[in-house]
Amino acid sequence: MKRQIVRKRIRLVLSSLVISLLLATSACQEKNHQTIDLSGEWQFRMDPDDRGLDEKWFDGGFAETVQLPGSMVENNKGDDITLETEWTGGVRNPGWYMDPNYAPYVDPANIKFPYWLQPLKKYTGAAWYYKTVVLPENWDGKTVQLTLERPHWESAVWINAEHAGTQNSLATPHVYDVTEYIQPGENMLAVRIDNRTKKIDPGHNSHSITDHTQSNWNGIAGEIALTARDRIRFENIEVIPDVA
């Protein structure tokens, strides 16, 4: 019984120490980092034929613009809804457009799709987002991270025409260490977002992307930022006690 009490006290002390260390570390790192908010106007171009990689679209120069954070639909970008629109969600009765009751809504000028909330535009494929960013001189010697809080869904990043990586999580922010690609002064940032399920298929009518729920949109929502941190920093702390 006494041994159990001692063990509980040891665990409590260790837990308190870990929490104190984490709070102190977090406060120190927050104090020593700087952030550049990348929200606002970005150059934009759709890439339905996958030409961008071969033609080096990461150099920018696009005629269209969008506001980020946001989706293509929010920026009125994408394809018009037609009877041939390819949906991510499964259509229960694909012959709905032959039903005379729906006749007024199959007019190309007045399409009304009956199975889910119909978006203003629809696009499935790659799209490019491009922005010029100026870093201050005091970022020299810092670790620089790019955060894309909610891309939908695969992101690929180029900094000054160099590929900095690819991520495809739907559940967590995409965070890139771009230290070796970026420098104080003017930098070119290109992000390619691909919302096709060709690489990771979450399943038919999955709630994460299906048109039945939030829809399979293309874009970047949430925080979009560059952050400079000290080169020496804590990224992960683990405490493994040996009570015995």
Backbone as numpy.savetxt, mean C-alpha at the origin, in Angstrom:
# Nx Ny Nz CAx CAy CAz Cx Cy Cz
4.62 -23.96 46.53 3.79 -22.74 46.53 4.65 -21.49 46.53
5.69 -21.49 47.41 6.58 -20.35 47.47 7.31 -20.16 46.14
7.70 -21.29 45.51 8.40 -21.22 44.25 7.53 -20.57 43.17
6.23 -20.89 43.16 5.31 -20.30 42.19 5.18 -18.79 42.39
5.12 -18.36 43.67 5.03 -16.93 43.97 6.28 -16.20 43.49
7.44 -16.82 43.73 8.70 -16.21 43.29 8.73 -16.08 41.78
8.27 -17.12 41.09 8.27 -17.08 39.63 7.35 -15.98 39.11
6.19 -15.84 39.74 5.25 -14.78 39.32 5.87 -13.41 39.51
6.58 -13.22 40.64 7.22 -11.93 40.90 8.33 -11.65 39.89
9.09 -12.69 39.54 10.15 -12.53 38.54 9.55 -12.13 37.19
8.46 -12.80 36.82 7.80 -12.47 35.55 7.30 -11.03 35.56
6.73 -10.62 36.70 6.21 -9.25 36.81 7.34 -8.23 36.68
8.45 -8.50 37.34 9.60 -7.58 37.26 10.14 -7.52 35.83
10.28 -8.68 35.18 10.78 -8.72 33.82 9.84 -7.99 32.86
8.55 -8.20 33.06 7.57 -7.53 32.20 7.67 -6.02 32.35
7.81 -5.56 33.59 7.94 -4.12 33.85 9.19 -3.56 33.20
10.29 -4.32 33.28 11.53 -3.86 32.67 11.41 -3.77 31.15
10.78 -4.78 30.57 10.61 -4.79 29.11 9.76 -3.61 28.66
8.64 -3.37 29.36 7.76 -2.27 29.00 8.49 -0.93 29.12
9.23 -0.77 30.21 9.99 0.48 30.41 11.02 0.67 29.32
11.70 -0.40 28.94 12.72 -0.32 27.88 12.09 0.03 26.55
10.97 -0.60 26.24 10.28 -0.32 24.98 9.80 1.12 24.92
9.22 1.61 26.01 8.72 2.99 26.03 9.87 3.98 25.89
10.97 3.72 26.59 12.12 4.63 26.51 12.73 4.61 25.11
12.83 3.42 24.52 13.39 3.30 23.17 12.51 3.99 22.16
11.20 3.76 22.28 10.25 4.37 21.34 10.30 5.89 21.42
10.33 6.41 22.65 10.36 7.86 22.83 11.64 8.45 22.25
12.77 7.76 22.45 14.05 8.24 21.94 14.06 8.25 20.42
13.55 7.17 19.81 13.55 7.09 18.35 12.59 8.11 17.75
11.42 8.31 18.38 10.47 9.29 17.88 11.06 10.69 17.90
11.83 10.96 18.95 12.43 12.28 19.10 13.47 12.54 18.03
14.14 11.48 17.57 15.27 11.65 16.66 14.94 11.37 15.20
13.66 11.28 14.83 13.37 11.05 13.43 12.61 12.23 12.82
12.77 12.37 11.51 12.09 13.39 10.74 11.27 12.73 9.64
10.14 13.35 9.29 9.25 12.76 8.30 8.87 13.77 7.23
8.83 13.31 5.98 8.32 14.10 4.86 7.02 13.45 4.39
5.93 14.19 4.52 4.62 13.70 4.10 4.54 13.77 2.57
4.25 12.64 1.94 4.20 12.56 0.48 2.78 12.65 -0.07
1.81 12.95 0.78 0.44 13.08 0.28 0.34 14.31 -0.61
-0.61 14.27 -1.55 -0.77 15.39 -2.48 -0.80 14.91 -3.91
-0.36 15.74 -4.81 -0.44 15.43 -6.24 0.72 14.54 -6.69
0.38 13.48 -7.42 1.35 12.57 -8.02 1.06 12.46 -9.51
2.09 12.28 -10.32 1.88 11.92 -11.72 1.33 10.51 -11.78
0.56 10.21 -12.84 -0.15 8.93 -12.87 -0.26 8.41 -14.31
-0.18 7.09 -14.44 -0.42 6.46 -15.75 -0.85 5.02 -15.57
-1.91 4.63 -16.24 -2.35 3.23 -16.24 -1.45 2.42 -17.17
-1.29 1.14 -16.84 -0.42 0.26 -17.61 -1.12 -1.07 -17.88
-2.24 -1.05 -18.62 -3.02 -2.27 -18.81 -2.30 -3.34 -19.64
-1.33 -2.93 -20.45 -0.62 -3.87 -21.32 0.76 -4.25 -20.78
1.06 -3.86 -19.54 2.34 -4.19 -18.90 3.53 -3.73 -19.73
3.47 -2.51 -20.21 4.57 -1.96 -20.98 5.57 -1.19 -20.11
5.13 -0.80 -18.92 5.91 0.12 -18.10 7.30 -0.34 -17.73
7.46 -1.62 -17.41 8.77 -2.12 -17.00 9.76 -2.06 -18.17
9.34 -2.58 -19.33 10.23 -2.58 -20.49 10.52 -1.17 -20.99
9.53 -0.28 -20.89 9.70 1.07 -21.39 10.20 2.06 -20.33
10.53 1.52 -19.16 11.14 2.31 -18.07 10.27 3.51 -17.66
9.02 3.20 -17.34 8.12 4.26 -16.91 8.51 4.81 -15.54
9.44 4.15 -14.84 9.86 4.67 -13.54 10.63 5.98 -13.69
10.85 6.44 -14.93 11.45 7.76 -15.15 10.40 8.87 -15.14
9.12 8.51 -15.04 8.06 9.51 -14.93 7.75 10.21 -16.23
7.29 11.48 -16.11 6.90 12.25 -17.28 5.48 11.95 -17.73
4.58 11.59 -16.79 3.21 11.24 -17.14 2.35 12.50 -17.27
1.38 12.46 -18.17 0.53 13.63 -18.41 -0.58 13.75 -17.37
-1.04 12.61 -16.84 -2.16 12.63 -15.89 -1.63 12.79 -14.46
-2.52 13.25 -13.57 -2.18 13.37 -12.15 -3.32 12.81 -11.31
-2.99 12.41 -10.07 -3.97 11.97 -9.08 -3.59 12.55 -7.74
-4.53 12.48 -6.80 -4.27 12.86 -5.42 -4.11 11.59 -4.57
-3.00 11.51 -3.86 -2.78 10.42 -2.93 -2.64 10.99 -1.52
-3.11 10.26 -0.48 -3.69 8.93 -0.56 -5.07 8.93 -1.23
-5.37 7.80 -1.86 -6.66 7.66 -2.53 -6.60 6.53 -3.53
-7.75 6.20 -4.06 -7.86 5.14 -5.06 -8.02 5.75 -6.45
-7.87 4.91 -7.46 -8.11 5.38 -8.83 -9.55 5.86 -9.00
-10.48 5.15 -8.38 -11.89 5.53 -8.51 -12.14 6.91 -7.92
-11.53 7.19 -6.75 -11.67 8.51 -6.13 -11.14 9.61 -7.04
-10.15 9.27 -7.87 -9.56 10.23 -8.79 -10.19 10.15 -10.18
-11.30 9.41 -10.30 -12.03 9.27 -11.57 -11.14 8.68 -12.66
-10.33 7.69 -12.28 -9.46 7.00 -13.22 -9.90 5.56 -13.37
-9.76 5.02 -14.57 -10.12 3.64 -14.82 -11.02 3.52 -16.03
-11.61 2.36 -16.20 -12.46 2.08 -17.35 -13.93 2.25 -16.99
-14.73 2.69 -17.96 -16.17 2.80 -17.74 -16.78 1.41 -17.55
-17.87 1.35 -16.79 -18.56 0.08 -16.56 -19.37 -0.29 -17.80
-19.18 -1.52 -18.29 -19.92 -2.02 -19.45 -20.41 -3.43 -19.14
-21.15 -4.02 -20.07 -21.60 -5.40 -19.89 -20.43 -6.37 -19.96
-19.29 -5.94 -20.49 -18.12 -6.80 -20.61 -17.11 -6.58 -19.48
-17.43 -5.73 -18.52 -16.50 -5.48 -17.41 -16.16 -6.79 -16.70
-14.86 -7.02 -16.48 -14.42 -8.22 -15.76 -14.35 -7.91 -14.28
-15.18 -8.58 -13.49 -15.26 -8.35 -12.06 -14.39 -9.34 -11.30
-13.97 -8.96 -10.09 -13.23 -9.87 -9.23 -14.20 -10.80 -8.52
-15.38 -10.30 -8.17 -16.40 -11.13 -7.54 -17.12 -12.00 -8.55
-17.65 -13.11 -8.08 -18.38 -14.02 -8.95 -19.81 -13.55 -9.17
-20.25 -13.56 -10.40 -21.62 -13.17 -10.74 -22.52 -14.40 -10.63
-23.55 -14.32 -9.76 -24.40 -15.48 -9.51 -25.19 -15.88 -10.75
-25.71 -14.89 -11.47 -26.50 -15.18 -12.65 -26.01 -14.31 -13.80
-25.04 -14.78 -14.58 -24.47 -13.94 -15.63 -25.45 -13.58 -16.74
-26.61 -14.21 -16.75 -27.60 -13.91 -17.77 -28.58 -12.83 -17.35
-28.25 -12.08 -16.29 -29.19 -11.06 -15.79 -29.55 -10.05 -16.85
-28.61 -9.76 -17.77 -28.86 -8.73 -18.77 -29.85 -9.18 -19.84
-30.24 -10.48 -19.80 -31.25 -10.96 -20.76 -32.65 -10.90 -20.18
-32.75 -10.61 -18.87 -34.05 -10.52 -18.21 -34.72 -9.20 -18.63
-35.94 -9.25 -19.17 -36.60 -8.02 -19.62 -36.80 -7.00 -18.50
-36.85 -7.46 -17.26 -37.01 -6.51 -16.15 -35.80 -5.58 -16.00
-34.64 -6.04 -16.50 -33.42 -5.24 -16.40 -33.14 -4.45 -17.67
-34.03 -4.55 -18.64 -33.80 -3.90 -19.94 -33.41 -2.43 -19.84
-34.05 -1.63 -18.96 -33.66 -0.20 -18.89 -32.23 0.02 -18.41
-31.63 -1.01 -17.77 -30.33 -0.82 -17.13 -29.16 -1.46 -17.88
-29.44 -2.03 -19.05 -28.35 -2.59 -19.86 -28.01 -1.67 -21.02
-28.64 -0.53 -21.06 -28.28 0.51 -22.02 -26.87 0.98 -21.69
-25.94 1.00 -22.66 -24.56 1.43 -22.38 -24.47 2.78 -21.69
-25.47 3.63 -21.89 -25.46 4.95 -21.26 -26.06 4.93 -19.86
-26.60 3.75 -19.44 -27.31 3.69 -18.16 -27.12 2.33 -17.49
-25.89 1.84 -17.49 -25.61 0.53 -16.90 -25.86 0.56 -15.39
-26.64 -0.42 -14.92 -26.87 -0.59 -13.48 -26.64 -2.06 -13.16
-25.50 -2.35 -12.54 -25.15 -3.73 -12.23 -25.85 -4.15 -10.93
-26.53 -5.31 -10.89 -27.43 -5.61 -9.77 -26.83 -6.32 -8.56
-25.58 -6.81 -8.61 -25.12 -7.72 -7.58 -24.30 -7.10 -6.46
-23.80 -5.90 -6.64 -23.05 -5.20 -5.60 -23.03 -3.72 -5.93
-22.50 -2.91 -5.01 -22.41 -1.48 -5.27 -21.51 -1.24 -6.48
-22.04 -0.58 -7.47 -21.33 -0.39 -8.73 -20.38 0.82 -8.63
-19.07 0.61 -8.83 -18.14 1.74 -8.78 -18.29 2.64 -10.00
-17.80 3.86 -9.89 -17.87 4.77 -11.04 -16.94 4.33 -12.15
-15.81 3.72 -11.78 -14.84 3.21 -12.75 -14.35 1.84 -12.25
-13.76 1.08 -13.16 -13.22 -0.23 -12.80 -11.88 -0.42 -13.50
-10.88 -0.88 -12.75 -9.59 -1.14 -13.36 -8.89 -2.25 -12.59
-8.39 -3.23 -13.31 -7.60 -4.31 -12.72 -6.32 -4.45 -13.53
-5.19 -4.18 -12.88 -3.92 -4.24 -13.58 -2.90 -3.35 -12.91
-1.83 -3.04 -13.64 -0.76 -2.21 -13.10 -1.05 -0.74 -13.36
-0.66 0.11 -12.40 -0.75 1.56 -12.55 0.48 2.17 -11.89
0.96 3.27 -12.46 2.19 3.91 -12.00 1.91 5.26 -11.35
2.61 5.52 -10.26 2.50 6.77 -9.51 3.91 7.34 -9.36
4.08 8.63 -9.64 5.42 9.21 -9.71 5.45 10.58 -9.04
6.52 10.83 -8.28 6.63 12.11 -7.58 8.11 12.47 -7.40
8.41 13.76 -7.51 9.75 14.27 -7.21 9.78 14.77 -5.77
10.78 14.32 -5.02 10.87 14.63 -3.59 12.24 15.25 -3.30
12.26 16.30 -2.49 13.52 16.95 -2.12 13.83 16.63 -0.66
14.99 16.02 -0.41 15.42 15.69 0.94 16.36 16.76 1.47
16.23 17.13 2.75 17.13 18.14 3.34 18.54 17.58 3.52
19.51 18.46 3.60 20.91 18.05 3.73 21.17 17.28 5.02
20.40 17.60 6.09 20.68 16.92 7.36 20.19 15.47 7.39
19.63 14.98 6.26 19.28 13.57 6.16 20.48 12.72 5.74
21.58 13.35 5.37 22.78 12.62 4.99 23.28 11.81 6.18
23.53 10.52 5.94 23.99 9.65 7.03 22.87 9.03 7.83
21.62 9.31 7.49 20.47 8.73 8.18 19.97 7.47 7.46
19.23 6.66 8.18 18.47 5.57 7.56 17.14 6.15 7.09
16.81 5.94 5.83 15.58 6.51 5.26 14.62 5.37 4.89
13.40 5.46 5.39 12.38 4.47 5.11 11.20 5.10 4.38
10.68 4.37 3.40 9.45 4.76 2.70 8.31 3.91 3.24
7.24 4.57 3.71 6.07 3.86 4.22 4.88 4.09 3.31
4.28 2.99 2.85 3.02 3.01 2.11 2.03 2.24 2.99
1.15 2.98 3.67 0.34 2.33 4.71 -0.61 1.27 4.15
-1.29 1.60 3.06 -2.23 0.62 2.53 -2.27 0.64 1.01
-1.26 0.06 0.37 -1.35 -0.10 -1.08 -2.29 -1.26 -1.40
-2.90 -1.18 -2.56 -3.79 -2.29 -2.94 -3.42 -2.75 -4.34
-2.69 -3.89 -4.58 -2.14 -4.40 -3.33 -0.64 -4.63 -3.44
-0.15 -5.13 -4.60 1.29 -5.31 -4.76 1.95 -3.98 -5.12
3.01 -3.64 -4.39 3.75 -2.41 -4.70 5.17 -2.76 -5.13
5.67 -1.98 -6.08 7.07 -2.05 -6.49 7.58 -0.61 -6.51
8.78 -0.38 -5.98 9.28 0.97 -5.78 10.60 1.17 -6.53
10.72 2.34 -7.19 11.96 2.77 -7.80 12.36 4.13 -7.22
13.61 4.26 -6.84 14.16 5.54 -6.38 15.28 5.93 -7.35
15.11 7.07 -8.00 16.11 7.53 -8.96 16.42 6.45 -10.00
15.34 5.81 -10.49 15.40 4.79 -11.55 16.01 3.47 -11.10
16.26 3.29 -9.80 16.78 2.02 -9.29 15.68 1.30 -8.52
15.54 0.01 -8.81 14.48 -0.78 -8.15 14.83 -1.00 -6.69
13.96 -0.53 -5.79 14.22 -0.62 -4.35 13.49 -1.78 -3.69
12.67 -2.53 -4.45 12.00 -3.68 -3.86 10.55 -3.81 -4.26
9.96 -4.95 -3.87 8.56 -5.27 -4.14 7.95 -5.92 -2.91
6.72 -5.54 -2.57 5.99 -6.16 -1.47 4.54 -6.37 -1.89
3.87 -7.33 -1.26 2.49 -7.61 -1.68 1.54 -7.95 -0.54
1.81 -7.46 0.67 0.93 -7.75 1.80 -0.36 -6.92 1.72
-1.48 -7.57 2.02 -2.76 -6.88 2.14 -3.04 -6.50 3.59
-2.26 -7.04 4.53 -2.58 -6.90 5.95 -1.72 -5.89 6.69
-0.55 -5.56 6.18 0.37 -4.67 6.89 0.91 -3.61 5.94
1.37 -2.48 6.48 1.97 -1.45 5.62 3.19 -1.98 4.88
3.45 -1.43 3.71 4.66 -1.75 2.97 5.72 -0.73 3.37
6.78 -1.20 4.02 7.85 -0.31 4.50 9.15 -0.71 3.80
9.75 0.24 3.09 10.98 0.00 2.34 12.14 0.78 2.96
13.27 0.12 3.10 14.51 0.81 3.47 15.15 1.29 2.17
15.09 2.60 1.93 15.57 3.15 0.66 16.88 3.94 0.84
17.57 3.68 1.95 18.77 4.45 2.29 19.79 4.46 1.16
20.04 3.31 0.56 21.11 3.21 -0.44 20.71 3.81 -1.79
19.44 4.15 -1.97 18.98 4.65 -3.26 18.73 6.16 -3.26
18.68 6.76 -2.10 18.23 8.15 -1.99 19.33 9.03 -1.41
19.31 10.33 -1.72 20.32 11.23 -1.20 19.72 12.61 -0.96
20.38 13.46 -0.16 19.89 14.82 0.02 19.77 15.53 -1.32
18.75 16.36 -1.44 18.47 17.03 -2.71 17.30 16.39 -3.41
17.22 16.55 -4.73 16.07 16.08 -5.50 16.17 14.59 -5.81
15.05 13.88 -5.60 14.98 12.44 -5.86 13.69 12.12 -6.61
13.77 11.12 -7.49 12.61 10.68 -8.26 12.06 9.40 -7.65
10.78 9.43 -7.28 10.13 8.28 -6.64 9.02 7.76 -7.53
9.10 6.49 -7.89 8.06 5.84 -8.71 7.54 4.62 -7.97
6.21 4.47 -7.94 5.57 3.32 -7.31 4.62 2.69 -8.32
4.78 1.40 -8.53 3.89 0.64 -9.41 2.97 -0.21 -8.54
1.67 0.00 -8.67 0.68 -0.76 -7.91 -0.05 -1.71 -8.86
-0.14 -2.98 -8.47 -0.81 -3.99 -9.30 -1.86 -4.69 -8.44
-3.12 -4.59 -8.82 -4.20 -5.20 -8.02 -4.75 -6.48 -8.64
-3.96 -7.14 -9.48 -4.37 -8.44 -10.01 -4.04 -9.56 -9.03
-4.77 -10.64 -9.12 -4.54 -11.78 -8.21 -3.63 -12.82 -8.85
-2.81 -12.42 -9.81 -2.01 -13.39 -10.56 -0.91 -14.03 -9.72
-0.39 -13.32 -8.69 0.71 -13.86 -7.89 0.22 -14.55 -6.62
-0.70 -13.91 -5.92 -1.27 -14.49 -4.70 -2.78 -14.42 -4.83
-3.42 -15.56 -4.93 -4.88 -15.60 -5.07 -5.49 -15.85 -3.70
-6.19 -14.86 -3.10 -6.76 -15.05 -1.77 -8.01 -15.92 -1.76
-8.44 -16.39 -2.93 -9.61 -17.25 -3.00 -10.79 -16.58 -3.67
-11.65 -17.37 -4.22 -12.81 -16.86 -4.94 -13.73 -16.10 -3.99
-14.07 -14.87 -4.35 -14.94 -14.01 -3.55 -14.38 -13.74 -2.15
-13.06 -13.69 -2.04 -12.44 -13.35 -0.76 -12.86 -11.96 -0.31
-13.16 -11.80 0.98 -13.59 -10.50 1.50 -12.51 -9.43 1.38
-11.25 -9.82 1.25 -10.17 -8.85 1.20 -10.16 -8.04 -0.09
-10.68 -8.60 -1.19 -10.63 -7.88 -2.46 -11.90 -7.97 -3.30
-12.84 -8.80 -2.92 -13.97 -9.05 -3.80 -14.82 -7.80 -4.05
-15.48 -7.77 -5.18 -16.39 -6.66 -5.49 -17.61 -6.66 -4.58
-17.89 -7.78 -3.91 -19.04 -7.84 -3.01 -18.85 -6.95 -1.78
-17.60 -6.72 -1.39 -17.35 -5.95 -0.17 -16.70 -4.61 -0.51
-15.38 -4.51 -0.36 -14.74 -3.21 -0.56 -14.35 -2.98 -2.01
-14.41 -3.97 -2.85 -14.01 -3.96 -4.26 -12.51 -4.03 -4.41
-12.10 -4.49 -5.57 -10.67 -4.66 -5.85 -10.13 -3.38 -6.48
-9.86 -2.39 -5.64 -9.43 -1.09 -6.13 -7.92 -1.03 -6.32
-7.45 -0.02 -7.05 -6.02 0.20 -7.24 -5.68 1.57 -6.66
-4.62 1.64 -5.87 -4.22 2.92 -5.29 -3.46 2.73 -4.00
-3.28 3.84 -3.26 -2.58 3.81 -1.97 -3.39 4.65 -0.99
-3.85 4.04 0.09 -4.60 4.75 1.12 -3.73 4.89 2.37
-4.10 5.82 3.25 -3.38 5.98 4.50 -2.09 6.77 4.35
-1.16 6.55 5.27 0.09 7.32 5.31 0.99 6.99 4.13
1.55 8.02 3.52 2.59 7.87 2.49 3.69 8.84 2.90
4.84 8.33 3.30 5.84 9.21 3.90 7.25 8.64 3.78
8.22 9.55 3.79 9.62 9.21 3.96 10.05 9.61 5.36
10.76 8.72 6.03 11.18 8.99 7.41 12.67 8.75 7.55
13.36 9.71 8.16 14.79 9.59 8.43 14.98 9.22 9.90
15.76 8.18 10.14 16.05 7.73 11.50 17.55 7.59 11.67
18.00 7.54 12.92 19.41 7.32 13.19 19.86 5.97 12.63
21.12 5.90 12.20 21.64 4.63 11.69 21.65 3.54 12.77
21.94 3.96 14.01 21.90 3.00 15.12 20.54 3.11 15.79
19.77 2.04 15.75 18.41 2.09 16.26 17.96 0.68 16.63
16.92 0.62 17.46 16.32 -0.66 17.82 15.14 -0.92 16.89
15.13 -2.08 16.23 14.00 -2.47 15.41 13.21 -3.59 16.06
13.89 -4.39 16.88 13.21 -5.53 17.52 13.91 -5.84 18.83
13.12 -6.01 19.89 13.67 -6.35 21.21 12.98 -7.62 21.70
13.76 -8.60 22.10 13.20 -9.86 22.62 13.83 -10.16 23.98
13.02 -10.51 24.93 13.50 -10.92 26.25 13.04 -12.34 26.49
14.01 -13.24 26.72 13.69 -14.65 26.92 14.15 -15.03 28.33
13.24 -15.03 29.30 13.65 -15.30 30.69 13.90 -16.80 30.93
14.81 -17.07 31.82 15.06 -18.44 32.28 14.82 -18.43 33.79
13.60 -18.72 34.16 13.20 -18.59 35.57 14.02 -19.49 36.48
14.36 -20.65 35.98 15.12 -21.60 36.83 16.51 -21.06 37.15
